Amino acid sequence: MIYNEPIVKNIANLDFEKKILETKRVSKIIKGGKNTTFRTLVVVGDKISKVGLGVGKAEDGNISIEKAVINAKKNIINICLTKTSSIPNIIFFKKKSAKIMLLPAKKGTGIVAGRALKAILELAGINNIIAKQLGSSNILNNASAVIEALLKIKENVSNSTELLTKNNIFYKRNLKKICYESKSFN
């Protein structure tokens, strides 16, 4: 079963690992001069099946990190994984200009992904996956697109066993075909 609704109960008691994806210094010109604040993007997860993404803004860097962690814990989602710690089906997802492609992989493959994707997938507990980010290089857009793509995981896991038993040659042969067929990503 998949529980895609956010988990709100007893978040404070649970132990989550956190990773800071990005800290940006943002300046705004006001009447008296420049107003400088920090924007921090944080991912929290338990490396089993829960992951959350949060953004925090404050005048101090440490306070923005704390706000981002609190925000990420509010936005925790639960992910359905296969026995090999992979996703059950192929996912193509587009959010704004970020295009995300997630492919299940067999045991021993590891996480083959870019910077933001790898951090999120690690903390989500996904150990075997091939991921590609296309289009945008904005870390915030890519991270939020991955979280929404993980919400799209289908409950039907029967097809995943067939995909995972095939060799990685299946992906190597059909990767170009998949990319060209789904350039628009709906």
N, C-alpha and C positions, 0 to 999 in steps of 0.2 A: 504494500500500500504506500501511496505517496501522500505526504502531508505538506502541501505547498503554502499553507497559510502561515503567517509569521507566528513564532512561538513567543508568547509574552510572559508566561508564568515562570517564576523562579529563575530568571536570567541572572540575577545578582549572585546566586550561589554557585553557578557553574563555572568551571575553569576553561577559559578560552585562551588560545595563543593569538597574539596580534602581530601584524606586519604593517609597517608604514610604507605605503606605495609611493606617496608623493607629498612633499611639503613645498608650497609656493608662497613667495612673498608678493603680496598684492598691494599696489600703491594707488591711492585715489587723491586727486587734486581737489582741495577744498579752499575756502576763502583765506584761511590762515596759513596755508602751506600744504604739505603732503601728509596724508593719513595712511600709515602702513599697517597692514594686518597680515596674518598668516592663514592659509587654507591648507588643511591636511586631509589626506585620503588614507583611510585605514581599513584593513580587512581583519576580521576576527573569525576564528573557527576552532573546532575541537578535533580535527583530523579524523573524524569518524563519519559524520554525515551532516553536520551543521556548519553554516558559513553565513557571514553578514558583512555588509559594506556600509561605511559611514563617512560623512564629511563633516569636518569641524572648522569653524572660523573664529578667530580671536586676535587680539592685539599681541598676545604672547604666544610663542610657539608651543610651549608645554601645555598651556590651557587649551589650545586648538587640538592637540593630540588627545587630551582627556575628553573633550567634547565629541571628537570623532569616534572614540572607542564607545562612548555611551550611545551615540547614534547607531553605530554598527550593531551593538547588542540588541537594540530595539528592532533592527531589521533582519534578524536571524531567520534563515530558511532551512528547511530540511530537504535533503536530496536522496532519491532512491538510487542505490548502486547495485551492481551485479556482484557475484561471488568473487570475481577477479578484481574488485575495486575499480571498475570502469563504469561508463554510462551504458544504458541498455540500447540506445539507438543513435543514429547519425543526426546531428542537429545543425541546421543553418539558421542563423538569426541576424536580423539587421535592426539596428537602433540608431537613428540619425545617420551619420556617415560611417559608423563603425559596423563592419560586417564580421561575423564570427562563425567559424566552422569547427565543430567538435566531432571527432571520430572516435568510436570505441576501439580499444587495442587489446591484444592478448596479454597474458601475464608475462611480466619481465620487460615490457616495452619502456615503462617509465612515463614521465610527463614530458612530452615534446611540445613546447609552447613558448610564447614570448614572455616578456617581463611581468606584466599585470596579470595575464592569464595564468601563468605558472604559480604565482603566489596564491591566487584565489583557489585554483584547483588543488594545490597542496593542502591548504587549510580546510578544504571541503572533504578531504579524505580520498580523493580520486588519485590512484597511483598509476594507472595505465590508461593513457589517453594521448591522442594526437590532436593538437589544436592549432588553428591558424587565425590570425587577425588580419583583416584586409581593410583597405580604405583609410580610416582615421588612425592617426598616431597619438591622439589625445588619450591619456591614461584614464581619466575619469569616464569618458564615453565607452572605452573598451571594457573597463571593469564593470560598469553598470549593464552593458550588453551581455557580458558573460553571466552575471547573476540572473538576468531575465531569461537567458537561454537555458540555464540550469532549471528554471521553473517550468520549461516546456518539455521536460523529460516525460515521455509517455509511460503509462502504467503497464502497458503490455511488454513483458520482458521475454516473451517466447522467441522473438526474432533475434534477440541479442546472443543467445547461445550459438546459433548458426553462424553469426558474424564473428564471434570470438574464436570459434574452432578453426576458421579458415586462416591460412597463412597471411603474413603481412604483405605478401605479393599482391593479394586482392586490393589492398589500399594503394600500393605503388602503381599498379596498372590503371586503376580507376580514379586515382586522385585528380589527374588532369581532366578526365571526362566529367567528374563531379563538379570541378571548379568551373569549367566552361558551360555546363548545362545550367548551373545555378548562379550565373553572374548577377542576376537581378535580386536573388534571395527573397523574392516575393515582397 
